[in-house]
Amino acid sequence: MRKFLSEKELEKLTTPRLLNYLRSLHAYHETPHWDDERPGEMTKDNEEWKKQYSLVKSILSNREHLNG
C-alpha cells in the first residue's frame, strides 16, 4: 500500500508537483471490487484516501493560480 504524504510534506511541494500528486490520487479506483486479484488495494472510498484528497485540495485552494 502506498504511503501518503503528511500535510507538512504536501505544503513543501511546488504547485505543479502538488497538481501532479493530485493527478496520482485521481488514478485510484472507485471501489474495492474493481479487481478481485488485488485484495486490500487502496481505493477512493477509503477514509485515508478521502482525507488526503481533501488536504491536497485545501492546500491548492490557498495557492496562487497559474495561468496558461
Order of alpha helices (4+ residues) and beta strands (2+ residues): alpha-alpha-alpha
